[in-house]
């Protein structure tokens, strides 16, 4: 799926909420990295989109480019990113596929959610050209 000529993964957390096993995916202890569309990708900046978030979940964009979060039009227009709906409640969650065919399995761990940040780990994969794993921290932007 391409948005603004950048590759995007759009995922949601499984409807069942926090799971016992959280999937079998192992989350790297390193910063979030891997491949998107066969190209090397490393997480640099994360931010939420308030208008797309709900009372239970945050719309989180994880970019492979550095920029000031929560600034209108701050992200580069061709930035590759991972977009996910993440729970506002810490826990261990299975990841399910929505609106794309890139990631077919994975696990999301939310360590903490404060008024300003969401922190956790993520491991998702479709094939060897589309797989990422590691830790992230995203800024919670005002609505």
C-alpha positions as CSV (number, residue, x, y, z in Angstrom):
1,X,0.0,0.0,0.0
2,X,1.6,3.3,-1.0
3,X,0.7,6.7,0.6
4,X,2.5,9.8,-0.7
5,X,4.9,7.4,-2.5
6,X,6.0,5.9,0.8
7,X,5.4,2.3,1.9
8,X,3.0,2.0,4.8
9,X,1.9,-1.0,6.9
10,X,-1.6,-0.5,8.4
11,X,-2.4,-2.9,11.2
12,X,-4.7,-3.2,14.2
13,X,-4.4,-5.1,17.3
14,X,-6.5,-8.3,17.5
15,X,-10.0,-7.8,18.7
16,X,-9.5,-10.1,21.6
17,X,-7.4,-7.5,23.4
18,X,-4.6,-8.6,25.6
19,X,-3.7,-12.3,24.9
20,X,-2.1,-14.9,27.1
21,X,0.8,-15.7,24.7
22,X,0.8,-12.5,22.6
23,X,1.7,-14.6,19.6
24,X,4.9,-16.5,19.0
25,X,6.8,-13.5,17.6
26,X,9.9,-12.6,19.5
27,X,10.5,-8.8,19.9
28,X,14.0,-7.6,19.5
29,X,15.4,-5.6,22.4
30,X,17.0,-3.2,19.9
31,X,15.3,-0.2,18.3
32,X,12.6,-1.1,15.8
33,X,14.2,-2.1,12.5
34,X,14.0,-4.5,9.6
35,X,12.7,-4.3,6.0
36,X,9.8,-2.7,4.3
37,X,9.3,-3.4,0.6
38,X,12.6,-5.2,0.6
39,X,14.5,-2.0,1.7
40,X,16.3,-1.6,5.0
41,X,14.2,0.4,7.5
42,X,15.0,1.7,11.0
43,X,12.5,3.5,13.3
44,X,13.4,7.2,13.9
45,X,10.2,9.1,14.9
46,X,6.8,8.1,16.2
47,X,3.7,10.2,16.7
48,X,-0.1,9.7,17.1
49,X,-2.9,11.2,15.1
50,X,-5.5,12.5,17.6
51,X,-8.4,12.7,15.2
52,X,-8.0,9.1,14.2
53,X,-7.5,7.8,17.8
54,X,-10.3,6.6,20.0
55,X,-10.9,6.3,23.7
56,X,-9.5,2.8,23.7
57,X,-6.8,3.0,21.0
58,X,-4.2,5.4,19.6
59,X,-3.5,5.8,15.9
60,X,0.3,5.5,15.9
61,X,2.6,6.3,12.9
62,X,6.2,5.0,13.2
63,X,8.5,6.6,10.6
64,X,12.0,5.7,9.4
65,X,12.9,9.5,9.2
66,X,13.7,12.0,12.0
67,X,11.6,15.1,12.3
68,X,9.8,17.1,15.0
69,X,6.8,15.1,16.1
70,X,3.3,16.7,16.3
71,X,4.2,19.4,13.9
72,X,1.7,19.8,11.0
73,X,3.3,18.4,7.8
74,X,6.5,17.5,9.8
75,X,6.9,14.1,8.3
76,X,8.7,13.9,5.0
77,X,6.1,13.4,2.2
78,X,7.7,10.1,0.9
79,X,8.5,8.6,4.3
80,X,8.1,4.9,4.7
81,X,6.1,4.2,7.9
82,X,4.3,1.6,9.9
83,X,0.8,2.7,11.0
84,X,-1.0,0.9,13.8
85,X,-4.0,1.2,16.1
86,X,-2.4,0.6,19.5
87,X,-4.3,0.0,22.8
88,X,-4.0,2.7,25.5
89,X,-3.7,-0.1,28.0
90,X,-0.3,-1.8,28.7
91,X,-0.3,-5.5,27.8
92,X,0.8,-8.2,25.3
93,X,-1.3,-8.2,22.1
94,X,-1.6,-10.3,19.0
95,X,-1.5,-8.2,15.8
96,X,-4.1,-8.8,13.1
97,X,-4.1,-7.9,9.4
98,X,-6.3,-5.0,8.2
99,X,-6.4,-3.2,4.8
100,X,-3.2,-4.6,3.4
101,X,-1.4,-7.9,2.7
102,X,2.0,-7.0,4.1
103,X,2.0,-8.2,7.7
104,X,0.3,-11.4,8.4
105,X,1.5,-12.2,11.9
106,X,3.0,-10.5,14.9
107,X,3.0,-9.3,18.5
108,X,2.7,-5.9,20.1
109,X,3.7,-5.2,23.7
110,X,2.7,-1.9,25.2
111,X,4.9,-1.1,28.2
112,X,3.5,2.3,29.2
113,X,1.1,5.0,28.1
114,X,1.5,8.4,29.6
115,X,-0.1,11.8,28.7
116,X,2.8,12.4,26.3
117,X,4.2,9.0,25.1
118,X,3.4,5.4,24.3
119,X,6.3,2.9,24.7
120,X,6.6,-0.7,23.7
121,X,7.9,-3.3,21.4
122,X,6.7,-4.7,18.1
123,X,7.4,-7.7,15.9
124,X,5.5,-8.1,12.6
125,X,6.2,-10.1,9.4
126,X,4.8,-11.1,6.0
127,X,7.9,-12.4,4.4
128,X,11.7,-11.7,4.4
129,X,11.2,-8.4,2.5
130,X,8.5,-7.1,4.9
131,X,9.4,-7.8,8.6
132,X,10.3,-5.5,11.5
133,X,11.1,-6.1,15.2
134,X,12.2,-4.0,18.1
135,X,11.4,-1.2,20.6
136,X,9.7,2.1,20.0
137,X,8.5,5.3,21.8
138,X,6.0,7.5,20.1
139,X,4.9,11.0,21.1
140,X,1.1,11.4,21.8
141,X,0.1,14.5,19.9
142,X,-2.8,16.7,21.0
143,X,-6.1,16.2,19.1
